[in-house]
Amino acid sequence: CQSKVRLMYTKWFQSGKQAVVTDVLLASFFTQAHQEAEESFMQNFCHKSGLAAAERQVLAESQEQVRLARGTFQSYSEKQVRLIMSYLLCSILLNKAATKVAGYVNEGLLKDSEGEHWLEEIEHDLKEIQDILDPDS
């Protein structure tokens, strides 16, 4: 079953849909960056008693940019967006796992050979994800 799903997704990505992947990922990153910037702005520059007109304007402009970026998600099917975001999540989790494995090796909780084995497995899985998202890489 996993092979069928992978084949279906691979065909979909290889059918000229790289622009979709790029659009969705950039919109996601852009949205996250704006949300974090808004939080930082509120904590570091805004008065607790209320927002000044300039502060409200800065936040309104940022929120408008986020709204526009989120519109990108609606330009594509829900299935496409979910698939791309799933691969992003897998990539993040695998990279975190690699960091953990390296930490376990450094702490002596895993032998070098065991850590190397797991890092190779993770690298292989990351390569599979990359191959699906960008078959020309």
N, C-alpha and C positions, 0 to 999 in steps of 0.2 A: 504494500500500500504506500509506504514512504517513497519508494522509487517512482510510482505513478505520479504522486503529488509533486515530487521534485522535477520530474520530466515536464509536467504541465507548467509549472512555474518557470522552468528554464526556457521552454518554448515561448512563453509569454514575454519574458524579459528579452529574449533574443530577437523578438519580432519588431525591433526598432523602438522599444519603449524606454530607452535610457533617459530620455528627456523627462519622462514621467517620474522616474526615480529621483533625478536631480531636483526637479521642482518640489516634490513632496519632502525630500530631506531638507532642502534649503528653507522651505516654509516652516518646517518643524524646528530647525535650529534658530531661525530668525524669531519665531514666536517665543521660544524658551529664553533667548537672550533678552528680548524686550521685557518679558515678565520678570526676569531677575534684575534687570536694570531699573524697572519701576519700583520693585521692593527696596533696592539699594537707595534709590532716589528718595523714597518716602522715609526711610530710616535715617539717612545722613543729611538731607537737605531741607526737609519739610518741617514746619513747626507743628508741634503736637496740638496746639489750640485750633488749628484750622489751616486750610491751604490758601495761599495768596493766589491772585489771579494768574500770575506767571507760572506758578507751580501747577495749577489746574490745567493750564494750556499745555505745558510739557507732558503731563500725564494723558491728556486727551489726544494729543498728537501721537504719542506712543501707542495708546489703545487703538487708534485708527489704523496704524501700521499693522498691529497684530490682527485686527479684523480683516484687513486686506490680505495678509499672509494666510490666514485661515480660509479665505475664499479659494485659495489654491487647492485645498483639500476637496472642495466641492466641484472643482473642475474635472475631477477624476472619479471613477466608481469607488464605492466604499470598499469593495474587494481589493482594488489596486492599492488604495491607501493602507488598508490593514496589512496587506502582504508586505509592503515596503517597510512599514513600521515594525512588523514582526521580525524582519531581517535585521533591522537596526537594533532592536532589543536583543536578539541573539548575539549580534556582534558585540554589544556592550557587555553582556553577561560572560561571553567567552573571554573577552579581554580582562575582565575582573577576575575570572577564574585563573587566568595565566598569572596575574599579579599575585594571587593567593598562593598558587603552587610555588612560584619563585620565593615568596616569603617563607613558606614551609621548608623549602630547601635551605634557605639562609639560617633558619632557626634550628635546623637539624631534625625536623619532624619527618622529613622525607630524605631518602638517600639521593645523591646526585643523579644516579641512573633512573630512579623512580620519577624524579622531577623532570628529567629530560624526556622520559616516555610520555608523561602527561602533557608537557609543553608541545611535543610533536603532535599529539592527538588534537590539542586545541588549535595549533597552527593549521593542521589539516582541515578541521571544521571551519575555521575562519576563511581558508582558501576556498572551500566549497561555497560559502556564502558570497564571497567576492566574485567567484566565477558566475554565479547566478545573476548577481546585480550588474556585473560588468564582464561579459564573456570575452571581451578583447584584451583583458588585463593579463 
